[in-house]
Structure formats: structure tokens, C-alpha cells
Amino acid sequence: MTTTVITNIGELTTVDPDHRVLHNAAIVIENDKIAWVGPVEQAPAADQRVNAQGRAMLPGWVDSHTHMVFAGDRSAEFEARMAGQSYAAGGINVTTEATRAASDEELTRLLRHRVDEAVRGGTTYVETKTGYGLEVDEEVRHARLASGEVDTVTFLGAHLVPDGTDAETYLSAVTGPMLQQVQPYVQWADVFCETGAFNEEQSRRVLEACAAAGLGLRVHGNQLGHGPGVRLATELAAASVDHVNYLSDEDVDRLASTWDNWDAPSVTGTPGTVATCLPACDLSTRQPLAPGRKLLDAGVQIALASNCNPGTSYTTSMNFNIATAVLQMHLTLAEAISAATMGGALALRAQDTVGSVEVGKRADLHLLDAPAAIHLAYRPGMPLTHAVWRAGQRVV
């Protein structure tokens, strides 16, 4: 057993049920868990001592939506979009070809680099998806590789119908041998329910098959226009519906109703369907920013995530997403931090393990090179991560 005490934390944002922001605080880490939180003058002795020197500390970011298993480059597509071309889902096939051609060693190297980059920016709990294989052997290969590098893996075989096949044939593979063979490596299933990808009937078929196989559900929905994504996610009790750029009042009410059995102040009860906002993606695709303010005001729990992928959001920076949420989505700093920590944890049903600074939780901590967390929005784009602990180990 080893213990570390971090002292002289100038501002500690806990995201605990009491939403405490402590000043002149300390934290004790015991192995991989938080063992004590309180005033610095009361901090117990420990094997190691780290002086935060008045810096601000937060829980590590929980990035609940990424697509990090890929090879290739789509910067030309991005440049064309910035010049006025509209975004369509078909660019996924470009990445699929490059990813299939990459060796296990190359894909693992690329994935590790992206995870390391995220961690250096304060992210300590990472989800990633398959979805650039789009055939049985490749989807299984990507799930296997991802399972050794991230905290939780989502099966996204239903990302797009690959070139050279039809939807019915492909969906039979997704809900049959592909699903069966990825199961040892994944905890979640997702579907891109969108024009140009999968319609409501097809998406339901995928989600119901994956639920029957014991996987938790998530949905890519309502990104490019109004559609059935939110309705499907709420009907099937998905843990999250992600993108949510185009929402009707009825969609917002549906999402809010899933939280009727959740006590937000005490973080207890049965969590509903999280609305995951992906502001970096919204900026890249020039879609309207997801209505995070409206969702919060309606009682919906939201998450902020990076959506790191090569086509529409090639960033792992949760700091950037925090700044965007505060500056452009009209979230308060506290709301944005909560969405990027506890919100992500709820979306991954990991709220008992990560997402806040509380005794007994995994010691995932993000120390800023700033005296207060508001600097994340006050100084947008600046490299503000000073140190990171992931499961009790200092990794930055």
C-alpha cells in the first residue's frame, strides 16, 4: 500500500453531491483510490507529498464519446468543408479503407498516441468505438485492440453501410456473426441513426439485437437534422444519445422524462438517457451547437465529449470543449465541468467509480496550471494542464 497527499490545492472543484468548491485543500490517494479530502491543515501523513502550490484541481475528464481506432487522414475533406461543402456521412468509408490496411501494430501505436494525448490534456477515463472496420474480422480486430488501451469499448458496426454491399446483407452481419464475435471485447453498442446511415427501423433492429446480447446501448442521433434518434434512445432506455443538434420540444420532454427516477442533488436513483453534446464536432461540421442550456433547464443530464475522429472532430481536447460550452453554449463553468466529468460518467454508467472527487472513487485528478478553473474559459486554447493522476498514478 502506498499513499500520496497532494497539499496546497488553491481551488478544488469536487463535483460531489454537495457541489463543493474547496479552497486551500488537500487530497490523499491510497493505491488507486481517493482516501481523504479536506482542509490542508488537517491532511494526514502519507508516504509521498506533492505541493500543488495554489493551483486549481478538478476530477479528470471523462470522455464518453470517441472514435480513436483509425488510420489515415481526412484533412482535405475538412478543408473542403471549410470552403463551403456540406458534411455528409459518406466520408467514413475513406477512413475505413485506410484503417483496414493498417497493421495491428500501427493501429495500436496510433490509438496509444491519441489516448496519451488525451491524458496529457486531463482526460482520465476514455471510451472509444469500433466502426471503421465495417466487416466482421475488422470490427473484431478493432474491438480487441481497443479493449487493451481504453477504459470501455463501444461496438459501432452500424456506423455506415460499407461500399459494395447492401443494407440488408450488412445488417444481417452486424446483428449476427459480427455482434457475436465482438462481444468479448465490448461493453456497449451504438448505431448511427441518421440520413445517409441507418433509418429508424434499421437502427431499432441493431439496438434490440445488441440489448438481447447484454450490451448497453447508445445512439448517434439528431446530428444532421430532426429524426428518430432521441425517440429510439429513450424508448430502448439507452444510456446516452449523442450529438443532439436538432431537437424538438417533444424530444427534450422525452429525454427529461427518463430522469424522473433520478435525484440529481444526491446523485442517486436510476439514471436516464444522457444527452451528449459534442461542441468541437459542431464547429467542425458547422452545425448549430447542441442546445445544452435548454436541455439542462428541462432537467436533462448532459455530457460533454470530444468525439475525437478523423473526419469531423480531430481533437482530444476536453479543455477546448469546456471553453466552447461556456463561451458559446451558455453553460456556467460549474455546469460545463460537471458535464465533462459526472455527465460523461453517467453516460457510461461509471458514476460510482469516476466523475467526481470523493472518498472511495478512482483517483483521477487534473491539476491546472492556473489558480482557478474559470481559466479554462478565461484563457481559451492555452495549455493549462499541469499534472494528471489516473487511477492513483501520476501520468503527467
C-alpha positions in Angstrom: 0.0 0.0 0.0 1.3 3.4 -0.9 -0.2 6.8 -0.1 0.3 10.2 -1.6 -1.0 13.5 -0.2 -1.5 16.5 -2.5 -1.4 19.7 -0.5 -2.0 23.4 -1.1 -4.7 23.0 -3.7 -5.8 26.5 -4.2 -9.3 25.6 -5.5 -10.7 22.1 -5.6 -13.8 21.5 -7.7 -15.2 18.2 -6.4 -18.4 17.7 -8.5 -19.6 15.7 -5.5 -23.3 15.7 -4.4 -22.8 18.9 -2.4 -21.1 20.5 -5.4 -18.3 21.7 -3.1 -15.5 24.1 -4.2 -12.9 23.9 -1.5 -10.0 26.3 -1.0 -6.6 25.6 0.5 -7.5 21.9 0.3 -5.7 18.5 0.2 -6.3 15.0 -1.1 -4.9 11.7 0.0 -4.5 8.9 -2.6 -4.2 5.4 -1.4 -3.2 3.0 -4.2 -5.7 3.8 -6.9 -8.4 5.4 -4.8 -9.2 8.7 -3.1 -8.8 8.1 0.6 -9.3 11.5 2.1 -10.4 15.0 1.1 -10.4 18.1 3.3 -8.6 21.2 4.5 -4.9 21.2 4.0 -4.2 21.8 7.7 -6.0 18.6 8.6 -4.3 16.4 6.0 -2.9 13.2 7.3 0.6 12.0 6.8 1.4 10.0 3.6 4.3 8.2 2.0 4.7 10.9 -0.6 3.9 14.5 -0.6 3.1 16.8 -3.6 2.7 20.5 -3.3 0.1 21.9 -5.7 1.3 25.4 -4.9 -2.1 27.0 -5.0 -3.2 25.6 -8.4 -6.8 24.5 -9.1 -7.7 20.9 -9.3 -10.7 19.0 -10.8 -11.8 15.5 -11.4 -10.2 14.0 -14.5 -12.3 14.5 -17.7 -14.5 11.6 -18.6 -14.5 11.5 -22.4 -17.6 9.3 -23.2 -17.6 9.6 -27.0 -14.6 9.0 -29.2 -13.6 7.1 -32.4 -9.9 6.7 -31.8 -9.3 3.4 -33.7 -8.4 4.7 -37.2 -5.7 5.3 -39.7 -5.4 7.8 -42.5 -6.1 11.5 -42.9 -9.2 13.5 -44.0 -7.8 17.0 -43.8 -8.7 17.6 -47.5 -12.3 16.8 -46.7 -12.1 19.2 -43.7 -10.6 21.9 -45.9 -13.3 21.5 -48.5 -16.0 21.7 -45.8 -14.5 24.9 -44.5 -14.7 26.2 -48.1 -18.4 25.6 -48.2 -19.1 22.0 -48.9 -21.7 20.4 -46.7 -21.0 17.5 -44.3 -22.3 14.1 -45.2 -21.8 10.7 -43.5 -20.1 9.1 -46.5 -16.6 10.2 -45.6 -16.5 7.3 -43.1 -15.7 5.0 -46.0 -12.5 6.9 -46.7 -11.2 6.1 -43.1 -12.5 2.5 -43.3 -10.2 1.8 -46.3 -7.1 3.3 -44.6 -7.9 1.6 -41.3 -8.4 -1.9 -42.8 -4.9 -1.5 -44.5 -3.1 -0.7 -41.2 -1.5 -3.5 -39.2 -2.3 -4.3 -35.6 1.0 -2.7 -34.5 0.2 0.5 -36.4 -3.3 0.8 -35.2 -2.2 0.2 -31.6 0.5 2.8 -31.9 -1.9 5.4 -33.3 -4.5 4.6 -30.6 -2.0 4.8 -27.8 -0.8 8.1 -29.1 -4.3 9.5 -29.1 -5.1 8.2 -25.6 -1.8 9.6 -24.3 -2.6 13.0 -26.0 -6.0 13.0 -24.2 -4.4 12.1 -20.9 -1.9 14.9 -21.2 -4.9 17.2 -21.5 -6.6 16.0 -18.3 -8.7 13.1 -19.6 -8.5 10.1 -17.3 -11.4 7.9 -18.4 -11.8 7.1 -22.1 -14.5 5.4 -24.2 -13.8 4.6 -27.8 -15.8 2.9 -30.6 -15.2 0.5 -33.4 -16.9 1.5 -36.7 -14.0 1.9 -39.2 -13.8 -1.8 -39.9 -17.3 -2.5 -41.3 -16.7 -6.2 -41.8 -16.7 -9.0 -39.3 -13.0 -9.7 -39.0 -12.0 -6.0 -39.0 -14.6 -4.9 -36.4 -13.5 -7.8 -34.1 -9.8 -6.8 -34.6 -10.5 -3.1 -33.8 -12.6 -4.1 -30.7 -9.8 -6.4 -29.5 -7.1 -3.7 -29.9 -9.2 -1.0 -28.3 -10.0 -3.2 -25.3 -6.4 -3.2 -24.2 -6.0 0.6 -24.4 -9.1 2.3 -23.1 -11.5 2.1 -20.2 -14.6 1.0 -22.1 -15.3 0.0 -25.7 -18.5 0.5 -27.8 -19.4 -1.7 -30.8 -20.3 0.6 -33.7 -20.6 -1.9 -36.6 -23.7 0.0 -37.6 -21.7 3.2 -38.5 -22.4 3.1 -42.2 -23.2 0.5 -44.9 -19.8 -0.1 -46.5 -19.2 0.3 -50.2 -20.0 -2.8 -52.2 -22.8 -4.2 -50.1 -26.5 -3.5 -49.4 -28.1 -2.6 -46.1 -29.9 -5.8 -45.5 -26.9 -8.0 -46.1 -24.7 -5.8 -43.9 -27.2 -5.6 -41.1 -27.5 -9.4 -41.0 -23.8 -9.5 -40.4 -23.9 -6.7 -37.8 -26.6 -8.4 -35.8 -25.3 -11.9 -36.3 -21.6 -13.0 -36.6 -20.2 -9.5 -36.0 -22.1 -9.0 -32.8 -21.3 -12.5 -31.6 -17.6 -12.2 -32.2 -17.1 -8.7 -30.8 -18.9 -9.4 -27.5 -15.8 -10.5 -25.5 -14.2 -7.1 -26.1 -17.1 -4.6 -25.8 -19.5 -3.3 -23.2 -21.7 -1.0 -25.3 -23.4 -0.9 -28.7 -24.1 2.2 -30.8 -25.8 3.0 -34.2 -25.6 6.0 -36.5 -29.3 6.7 -36.8 -29.1 9.4 -39.5 -29.9 10.3 -43.1 -27.2 8.6 -45.1 -26.5 6.0 -42.5 -29.3 3.9 -40.9 -33.0 4.7 -40.7 -35.3 4.1 -37.6 -36.3 0.6 -38.5 -32.7 -0.5 -39.2 -31.4 1.3 -36.1 -34.0 -0.4 -33.9 -33.0 -3.8 -35.3 -29.4 -3.2 -34.4 -30.1 -1.9 -30.9 -32.6 -4.6 -30.0 -30.1 -7.3 -31.1 -27.3 -5.8 -29.1 -29.5 -5.3 -26.0 -30.5 -9.0 -26.2 -26.8 -9.9 -26.3 -26.3 -8.0 -23.0 -24.7 -4.8 -24.3 -25.6 -1.3 -23.0 -27.0 1.0 -25.6 -26.0 4.4 -27.1 -27.3 6.2 -30.1 -25.8 8.7 -32.6 -28.9 10.8 -33.2 -30.3 14.1 -34.3 -27.0 15.4 -35.7 -27.8 16.5 -39.2 -31.5 17.2 -38.8 -34.6 16.2 -36.9 -35.0 12.5 -36.7 -35.9 9.4 -34.7 -32.7 9.1 -32.7 -33.9 10.6 -29.4 -37.2 8.7 -29.6 -35.3 5.4 -30.2 -32.8 6.1 -27.4 -35.5 6.9 -24.8 -37.8 4.0 -25.8 -35.0 1.5 -25.5 -33.5 3.0 -22.3 -30.2 3.9 -24.0 -27.6 5.3 -21.6 -27.0 8.2 -24.0 -28.0 9.8 -27.2 -25.1 11.7 -28.7 -24.9 14.9 -31.0 -28.5 16.1 -30.3 -28.1 19.2 -32.5 -31.7 19.2 -33.8 -34.2 18.7 -31.0 -38.0 19.3 -31.0 -39.7 20.3 -27.8 -41.1 16.8 -27.8 -37.5 15.3 -27.9 -36.5 17.4 -24.9 -39.6 16.3 -23.0 -38.8 12.7 -23.8 -35.3 13.0 -22.5 -36.4 14.8 -19.4 -38.9 12.1 -18.6 -36.2 9.5 -18.4 -34.8 11.3 -15.4 -37.9 11.2 -13.3 -36.3 8.5 -11.0 -33.0 10.2 -10.6 -32.2 12.5 -7.7 -29.6 14.9 -9.2 -28.6 16.6 -6.0 -27.7 13.3 -4.2 -26.6 11.5 -7.4 -28.8 8.6 -6.6 -31.6 6.6 -8.2 -32.0 5.3 -11.7 -30.2 7.4 -14.3 -32.0 8.2 -17.6 -30.7 8.9 -21.1 -27.8 11.4 -21.1 -27.8 13.9 -23.9 -24.1 14.0 -25.0 -23.1 17.3 -26.6 -20.1 17.4 -28.9 -19.2 21.0 -29.5 -15.9 20.5 -31.3 -17.7 18.4 -33.9 -20.5 21.0 -34.2 -17.9 23.7 -35.0 -16.1 21.4 -37.5 -19.3 20.5 -39.3 -20.8 24.0 -39.0 -23.9 22.5 -37.4 -25.8 24.5 -34.8 -24.4 23.9 -31.3 -26.3 21.3 -29.4 -28.9 23.1 -27.1 -27.1 22.2 -23.8 -28.7 25.2 -22.0 -32.2 24.2 -23.0 -31.6 20.5 -22.0 -30.2 21.4 -18.6 -33.1 23.8 -17.9 -35.5 21.0 -18.7 -33.9 18.6 -16.2 -31.9 16.5 -18.7 -28.4 15.4 -17.6 -25.9 16.3 -20.3 -22.3 15.2 -21.1 -19.6 17.0 -23.0 -17.3 14.8 -25.0 -14.6 15.2 -27.7 -15.9 13.0 -30.4 -12.3 12.5 -31.5 -12.4 11.2 -35.1 -10.6 11.9 -38.3 -13.5 13.5 -40.2 -15.4 15.8 -38.0 -13.6 16.4 -34.7 -9.9 15.6 -34.8 -9.2 16.7 -31.3 -8.9 15.1 -27.9 -9.0 18.4 -26.0 -11.8 18.4 -23.4 -10.4 21.8 -22.3 -11.4 23.1 -25.7 -14.9 21.7 -25.3 -15.3 23.2 -21.9 -14.3 26.6 -23.2 -16.8 26.3 -26.1 -19.6 25.2 -23.8 -19.1 28.3 -21.5 -18.4 30.8 -24.2 -20.9 29.7 -26.9 -23.4 27.2 -25.4 -24.2 29.4 -22.4 -23.3 26.9 -19.7 -21.9 28.1 -16.4 -18.4 26.9 -15.6 -19.8 24.5 -13.0 -22.3 23.1 -15.4 -19.6 22.6 -18.1 -17.2 20.9 -15.6 -20.0 18.6 -14.4 -21.0 17.7 -17.9 -17.4 16.8 -18.8 -16.9 14.7 -15.6 -20.0 13.4 -13.9 -22.1 13.7 -17.1 -19.6 11.5 -19.0 -19.6 9.1 -16.1 -23.4 8.9 -16.2 -23.3 8.3 -19.9 -21.0 5.3 -19.3 -22.8 4.2 -16.2 -19.5 4.7 -14.3 -20.7 7.3 -11.9 -19.9 5.1 -8.9 -16.3 4.9 -10.0 -15.3 8.2 -11.7 -16.6 11.6 -12.4 -16.0 13.4 -9.1 -13.5 13.8 -6.3 -15.0 11.7 -3.5 -13.5 9.2 -1.0 -13.6 5.7 -2.4 -13.6 6.8 -6.1 -10.8 6.1 -8.5 -8.1 8.7 -8.0 -8.5 10.5 -11.4 -7.3 14.1 -10.9 -6.5 17.0 -13.1 -4.3 19.8 -11.7 -4.4 23.0 -13.7 -1.6 25.5 -14.2 -4.0 28.2 -13.0 -5.3 29.4 -9.7 -9.0 28.8 -10.6 -10.9 26.6 -13.0 -12.5 29.5 -14.7 -9.2 30.0 -16.6 -10.4 27.1 -18.8 -12.8 29.6 -20.4 -11.0 32.8 -19.5 -7.8 31.7 -21.3 -9.2 29.5 -24.2 -6.7 27.5 -26.1 -3.9 27.8 -23.6 -2.1 24.7 -22.3 -3.5 24.7 -18.8 -2.9 21.1 -17.7 -0.1 20.9 -15.1 -0.4 17.4 -13.8 -2.7 14.4 -14.1 -3.3 11.3 -11.9 -5.0 8.3 -13.5 -6.1 5.6 -11.1 -3.7 7.0 -8.5 -0.7 7.1 -10.7 0.8 10.4 -11.8 1.0 10.2 -15.6 1.7 13.8 -16.5 
